[in-house]
Amino acid sequence: MEQGDNSQETRIPAHVAIIMDGNGRWAKKRGLPRTVGHAQGAKVVEQILEDADDMGIKYLTVYAFSTENWARPATEVKALMNLLRTYMKTSLAKCAKNNVRVRVIGDKSKLDADLQDSIAGLEADTAGNTGIGFQIAINYGGRDEITRAVRKIAAKAAAGEIRPEEITSESISDSLDTAGIPDPDLLIRTCGEQRTSNFLIWQCAYSEFYFTQTAWPDFTKKDLEEAIDAYNHRERRYGGLIR
Ligand code: FPP
């Protein structure tokens, strides 16, 4: 796990994860359909990705659609999937220009076949990029991700490829969708709620949490800077003592 250094100047977290909450409330306040809030939210994602890159953040992970979000009205689910479809189709040129490497985390097997194809295409076409790593969580749930990882490990054990005592915290991390990506240093949640909602529950064991009242569609580089400023006032001890 990479950890931010503890020098006096501003520490930029290597990995920032964001629960982008409040699209619906943002729209309702303006008398607009919830889907307009999601569309505005998608624009903000693109801007914040650029801002994060400019600030030197190495990995950005956003929660776009949870395993629980299927319970929303069919029209809203469809609108969200269409936004993601559009993103996968239109973002390649931008990713190439900005050297962004995209990875979708979550159970992709439950997504429509065309969306799975677009995701596979975007991941493959950006795999060689060396700039910011952009993870988009779609049909993602932390418990689901851990369950899938445990199944993979159990299958290896059943096949005699590994012994149970060889299973370690690292081998579990390596079996998650985020394999190879350092754990988030900072988890941001917008729009007032203070819970993790099943997002990166294994990976955020030692992450700093930052909650803001700002709704996601209103989130700007200034909000990101404020979150990083708060992060800089935290003392990370990873279970150890104050140095
Ligand atoms: C939470 O707001 C937000 C979501 C469930 C969806 C987030 C998705 C996007 C911002 C679009 C993703 C696009 C890309 C390109 C990654 P909410 O609907 O729960 O808001 P509410 O709590 O105010 O009702």
Residues whose N, C-alpha, C, O or C-beta is under 5 A from the ligand:
A	BS01	FPP	M20 D21 G22 N23 G24 R25 W26 H38 G41 A42 V45 Y63 A64 Y87 I136
